[in-house]
Amino acid sequence: MQTLSGCDGITVNTIHHSKGLEFKVVFLTNVNEGKVPYQAHKRQTNSSERLLEDDVIDGRAKFYVGISRAKWLLIVMHNFK
């Protein structure tokens, strides 16, 4: 993989910062219910209240951005509880 500096390597981004970019291989980690993509909402409200429908739609859109960055291979990892 070519990085912005022109050297081969790995790029680590948030989903938000990867918008508009494409990569051959994308790893999405910690994809668990209530974490990705809703973690930012819970952190901002600092509560365990139910998500609003608009929050769910926004979270799905952000998750789609994450999965659509992969040109060749997408690996989605989650934890078993």
ZIHU-V946183 format. One line per field, one symbol per residue. ss: DSSP state (@ for helix, = for strand, . for the rest). burial: # if it has 24 or more other C-alpha atoms within 12 Angstrom, else .. A space follows every 50 residues. Layout:
# ZIHU-V946183
ss->???
burial->???
This chain:
# ZIHU-V946183
ss->.=.....=.......@@@....======..........@@@@@@@..... ..@@@@@@@@@@@@@@@..=======.....
burial->..............#......##.####.......####........... ........#..##.######...........
